[in-house]
């Protein structure tokens, strides 16, 4: 099992699903974990479950000033950021063919899925450059990178952008001791995914058609995040790690 004692981990979008699981797993392995999200009740609940080394900060990722203020507070408390799991994202906005996508939905989709990840990377990289070390893991997605869905062109576009941004940034900062990679998860049993399928019954029915007969549990996705964050991945730079149980093979 990986150990992260003494490490400072930042999880962007840690109040539910994969992000919440990441907060818990990094905390139980010794890290000091700071995580953000818009929903205070859920954030406090995750904070309580994860224990005393997890710290929730309410941040609206569509508000650039709130993101900047969060980093200012974080770096008053900590002298380093060792790991960033850039996880926040929305799926339901901008669904359907592009001809029907509302411009305001497009703007929010870009703000959460792309601009927020850029801002978290920007501020984290500024600190990691001073340290000459660090690991960033971005959450892209299987849709938009290794598989497409005709009803999700807007969402897929944001996730393809995350993959491209990951590779370019990885190349630029590799010699500074900073590793940047991304994961592309397949369907995972989270509130976000269940909602996208309509309800839990529809999600479970589709899950049975997966190559192994079930979709992922969030813990399985976080296992890949932990690997990329660990010293075991010291030679893994600019990689998209597909974690989809064979979903993209069909």
ABEGO torsion letter per residue (X at the ends): XBBABGBBBBBBGAABEAAAAAAAAAAAAGBBBBBBEABAAAAAAAAAAAEAABBBBBBBAABAAAAAAAAAAAAAABABBABBBBABBBAABGBEBAAABBAAAAAAAAAAAAAAAAAAAAAAAAAAAAAGBEBBBBBBBABGAABBBAAAAAAAAAAAAAAAAAAAAAAAAAAAGBBBBBBBBBBBBBAAAAAAAGBAAAAAAAAAABAAGBBBBAAAAAAAAAAAABAAAAABBGBBBBBAGGAAAX
